[in-house]
Amino acid sequence: MKINEQIIGEGRAFIIAEAGLNHNGDFDTALVLIKKARECGADAVKFQTLNAEKLISPDTPAYKKSSGKSQSQFERFQKLEFSRDQWGQLSQASDKEGICFMSTPFDKESVDLLDPLVEVYKVSSGDITNYILLRHIASKGKKVIVSTGASDVDEIDKVLDIFDHGQVVLLHCVSLYPTPVDKVNLLSIKFLKDRYKCPVGYSDHTIGSDISLAAAIMGADIIEKHFTLSKDQEGGDHALSADPDELKGLINAIRKIETSIGDYNKSIIEEERAVRKLIRRGLAAGTHMSIGHSLLEKDLVPLRPLKGIPVECAGEFIGMKLVKDIHEGEILNETHFGD
């Protein structure tokens, strides 16, 4: 599978800067988030496209972590909506910056709005059982990234029944905001890969970059990290998000680590060949030995650098008789034992 011309699952993690709703409803801030995500080296910037009336009950109380400026979640989400024209502008701005534009739709109308703007849809963990929404997304025939927070394998199995298997990427995540590091369970990445035979990534809700970095080392094909211009802002996901400096550092570290992964084998690299002779050992005489002496293991001292007979060949010469005298410390070679 390719996203934005990058093959997913072949050693280079596709990194998504999850801007989400961290624009706080300000369109200019959303534009800056796109620019900063690209400057940090992210492959994609992702938002959330919603209509409060089709997402949440009007009388739902505000989250405790909310800034308190809204009386309810409904009012908060209303303030985070963008118009169709604005979404088009954000997609165009992403294209201009050279970064892949993504968004998570939360209703059918948002799916339709995004259809001409995105190459791939993102499904949030909360909608993994929203088969009405999932089937509508599937009808578009596009690639889809599915977060799996707070779900089990039976629920994930049903998702794979809806979408073309070759068009799906699963993201392991834990739906705790923030997620304590001892609840992350990164081995789920390998489990999901083995079970579903598809690309698997990681959506990080922990504070800091360490766990995203560990996920990349463990082979996550996509890393999604929440992204904000400043973690000091109230409400939303700002506190658990990476700011530009942190995201840039994370991406640079992942790219550095990826160069160290190498191939699935064990062989000598060309640059090691000169070092081998310096660190390997050859056989030297540990004592003076006269002609006719039958060589014993106790007569030998393996010394660096490798000269003469390699130490691993000692067994081939034990018991052989010397054809010449040899002095203590002298390097042994085949001429000491005749032609």
C-alpha positions in Angstrom: 0.0 0.0 0.0 1.2 3.5 -0.8 0.2 6.8 0.9 1.4 9.9 -0.7 3.8 7.8 -2.9 5.4 6.2 0.2 5.1 2.4 0.5 3.8 1.6 3.9 5.4 -1.3 5.7 8.8 -1.3 4.1 11.1 0.0 6.8 10.4 3.8 6.8 7.7 4.9 9.3 5.1 7.2 7.9 4.8 10.0 10.4 1.5 11.8 11.0 1.4 15.1 12.9 -2.0 14.8 14.5 -3.1 18.5 14.6 -6.6 17.2 15.4 -8.5 20.1 17.0 -5.5 21.8 18.4 -6.2 24.8 16.1 -8.8 25.8 18.8 -11.2 26.7 16.0 -8.9 29.3 14.6 -8.3 28.9 10.8 -5.0 30.8 10.7 -3.7 28.5 13.5 -4.6 25.5 11.4 -2.6 26.9 8.5 0.4 27.4 10.8 0.1 23.9 12.1 0.4 22.6 8.5 3.5 24.7 7.8 5.1 23.7 11.1 4.4 20.0 10.6 6.1 20.1 7.2 9.1 22.0 8.7 9.4 19.3 11.4 9.6 16.6 8.7 6.2 15.0 9.1 4.9 13.0 6.2 1.3 14.1 6.9 -0.8 16.5 8.9 -4.1 15.3 10.1 -7.2 17.2 11.4 -10.7 16.2 12.6 -13.7 17.1 10.5 -16.9 17.3 12.4 -20.4 18.6 12.8 -21.3 19.0 16.5 -25.0 18.3 15.8 -24.1 14.9 14.3 -21.5 14.1 16.9 -22.7 14.7 20.4 -25.8 15.3 22.5 -26.3 19.0 23.3 -26.5 18.5 27.1 -23.3 16.5 27.4 -21.2 18.2 30.2 -17.8 19.5 29.4 -14.7 17.4 30.0 -12.9 18.0 33.2 -9.8 18.8 31.3 -11.6 21.5 29.3 -10.7 25.1 29.8 -14.1 25.8 31.2 -14.9 28.4 28.5 -17.7 26.2 27.1 -20.6 25.1 29.1 -20.8 21.8 27.3 -18.9 19.6 24.9 -21.5 20.4 22.2 -20.7 24.1 22.5 -17.0 23.4 22.4 -17.2 21.2 19.3 -19.3 23.8 17.6 -16.5 26.3 18.0 -14.1 23.8 16.4 -16.0 23.4 13.1 -14.6 24.7 9.8 -16.6 25.4 6.6 -16.4 23.4 3.4 -14.4 26.2 1.8 -12.0 26.3 4.7 -11.4 22.6 4.5 -10.6 23.0 0.8 -8.1 25.8 1.7 -6.4 23.6 4.3 -6.0 20.8 1.7 -4.6 23.2 -0.8 -2.2 24.7 1.8 -1.0 21.2 2.5 -0.4 20.5 -1.1 1.5 23.8 -1.4 3.7 22.9 1.6 4.3 19.4 0.1 2.8 17.5 3.0 -0.1 14.9 2.9 -3.4 16.3 4.1 -5.6 14.0 6.2 -8.6 14.3 8.4 -10.9 12.1 10.5 -14.5 12.4 9.6 -17.1 11.9 12.3 -20.3 11.8 10.1 -21.4 10.9 6.6 -21.5 14.5 5.5 -17.9 15.0 6.6 -16.9 11.8 4.7 -18.4 13.3 1.5 -16.8 16.7 2.1 -13.4 15.1 2.5 -13.8 12.8 -0.5 -12.2 15.1 -3.1 -9.6 16.3 -0.6 -8.0 13.2 0.9 -6.2 10.1 -0.4 -6.9 8.2 2.8 -9.5 8.4 5.5 -8.8 8.0 9.2 -11.2 6.3 11.6 -11.1 7.2 15.3 -11.1 4.6 18.0 -14.5 5.7 19.1 -16.1 4.9 15.8 -14.6 1.4 15.3 -18.1 0.0 15.9 -19.9 2.8 14.0 -20.8 0.5 11.1 -23.0 3.1 9.5 -20.1 5.5 9.2 -17.6 2.7 8.3 -19.7 1.4 5.5 -20.1 4.9 4.1 -16.3 5.4 4.2 -15.8 2.0 2.5 -18.2 3.1 -0.3 -15.6 5.6 -1.4 -13.1 2.9 -2.2 -10.2 4.7 -0.6 -7.4 3.6 1.8 -8.3 3.8 5.5 -6.3 4.1 8.7 -8.2 2.7 11.7 -7.3 3.4 15.3 -8.0 0.5 17.7 -8.1 2.1 21.1 -10.5 0.5 23.6 -11.3 -2.3 21.2 -10.8 -6.1 21.1 -10.0 -8.5 18.3 -13.7 -9.4 17.6 -14.4 -5.8 16.9 -11.3 -5.4 14.8 -12.3 -8.5 12.8 -15.6 -6.9 11.9 -13.8 -3.8 10.6 -11.7 -6.0 8.3 -14.9 -7.5 7.0 -16.1 -4.0 5.9 -12.9 -2.7 4.2 -10.8 -4.2 1.4 -8.0 -5.8 3.5 -5.3 -4.5 1.2 -6.5 -0.9 1.8 -6.3 -0.9 5.6 -3.7 0.2 8.1 -4.4 -0.5 11.8 -3.1 1.7 14.5 -2.5 0.3 18.0 -3.4 2.9 20.6 -4.8 3.2 24.1 -7.7 5.5 24.7 -6.4 7.2 27.8 -5.5 10.8 27.6 -2.7 10.9 28.5 -1.8 7.2 28.5 0.5 6.0 31.4 3.6 4.3 29.9 2.9 1.1 31.8 -0.5 0.8 30.0 0.9 1.2 26.4 1.5 -2.5 25.6 3.6 -2.0 22.5 3.7 -5.8 21.8 0.2 -5.3 20.4 1.9 -3.9 17.3 3.5 -7.3 16.5 0.3 -9.1 17.6 -1.8 -7.1 15.2 0.7 -7.6 12.4 0.8 -11.3 12.9 -3.0 -11.7 13.2 -4.1 -9.4 10.3 -1.1 -9.5 7.9 -1.5 -5.8 7.2 0.5 -2.7 8.0 0.2 -1.7 11.7 1.2 1.6 13.3 0.9 3.3 16.6 -1.1 6.4 17.7 0.6 7.9 20.7 -1.3 9.4 23.6 1.6 9.4 26.1 3.4 12.6 27.2 6.8 12.9 25.6 8.5 11.1 22.6 10.0 8.0 24.2 7.2 5.7 23.5 6.8 6.8 19.9 10.5 6.2 19.4 10.1 2.7 21.0 7.2 2.0 18.7 9.3 2.9 15.6 12.1 0.5 16.8 9.5 -2.2 17.2 8.5 -1.9 13.6 5.4 0.4 13.6 4.7 1.3 10.0 3.0 4.6 11.0 3.6 6.8 13.9 0.8 9.3 14.8 1.7 11.9 17.3 -0.5 14.7 18.5 0.8 18.1 17.5 0.4 21.6 18.9 2.0 25.0 18.6 2.2 25.2 22.3 1.6 22.7 25.1 0.8 25.5 27.5 -2.7 26.1 26.0 -5.7 25.1 28.0 -8.2 22.3 27.0 -8.1 19.9 24.2 -5.1 17.6 23.6 -2.4 20.3 24.0 -0.8 18.9 27.1 -0.2 15.4 25.6 0.9 16.8 22.2 4.3 17.4 20.9 5.3 21.0 20.2 7.4 21.8 17.0 10.7 21.3 18.7 9.7 18.0 20.3 8.1 16.7 17.0 11.2 17.6 15.0 13.4 15.9 17.5 11.2 12.8 17.5 11.2 12.6 13.7 15.0 13.1 13.5 15.5 10.4 16.0 13.2 8.0 14.2 15.0 8.6 10.9 18.4 8.1 12.5 17.2 4.8 14.1 15.8 3.6 10.7 19.3 3.8 9.2 20.5 1.4 11.9 17.9 -1.3 11.4 19.6 -2.9 8.4 18.7 -6.3 6.9 17.3 -9.5 8.3 20.6 -11.5 8.4 24.0 -11.6 10.1 27.1 -11.0 8.0 30.4 -9.2 8.0 30.1 -5.7 6.6 33.0 -4.7 4.4 34.3 -2.1 6.9 34.8 -4.8 9.5 37.2 -6.9 7.5 40.3 -4.8 8.4 39.2 -4.8 12.1 38.9 -8.6 12.1 42.7 -9.1 12.0 43.2 -6.6 14.8 40.8 -8.2 17.2 41.1 -11.9 16.4 44.0 -14.0 17.7 46.8 -16.1 16.3 48.8 -18.9 18.0 52.0 -18.1 19.7 54.4 -20.3 21.7 53.8 -20.0 25.5 57.2 -21.7 26.2 60.4 -22.8 24.4 59.8 -26.0 22.4 62.4 -28.2 20.8 62.3 -30.0 17.5 60.3 -33.3 17.8 58.1 -32.0 20.5 54.4 -33.0 20.2 52.3 -29.8 20.5 50.0 -29.6 23.5 47.2 -27.0 24.1 49.0 -25.8 27.2 52.0 -24.8 25.0 49.9 -22.2 23.2 49.0 -18.5 23.9 46.4 -16.9 21.6 47.6 -13.3 20.9 46.3 -10.3 19.1 46.6 -9.3 16.3 45.9 -12.4 14.1 49.2 -13.7 12.6 50.2 -17.2 11.6 47.8 -19.9 12.6 44.3 -18.6 13.7 43.3 -19.7 17.2 40.2 -21.5 15.8 42.5 -23.9 14.0 44.5 -24.9 17.1 42.8 -28.3 17.2 44.3 -29.2 13.8 47.8 -28.9 15.1 47.6 -30.4 18.6 49.6 -33.6 18.7 51.7 -32.7 15.7 55.5 -32.8 16.1 57.7 -29.7 15.5 60.3 -29.9 12.7 62.2 -27.0 14.2 62.9 -25.3 17.5 60.5 -22.5 18.5 61.1 -19.8 21.1 58.7 -18.5 23.7 56.5 -15.8 22.2 57.2 -16.9 18.6 54.2 -16.9 16.2 53.4 -20.4 15.0 52.8 -21.1 11.3 52.6 -24.2 9.2 56.3 -24.3 8.5 56.9 -25.3 12.1 55.3 -28.6 11.4 56.8 -29.5 8.0 55.5 -29.2 4.5 
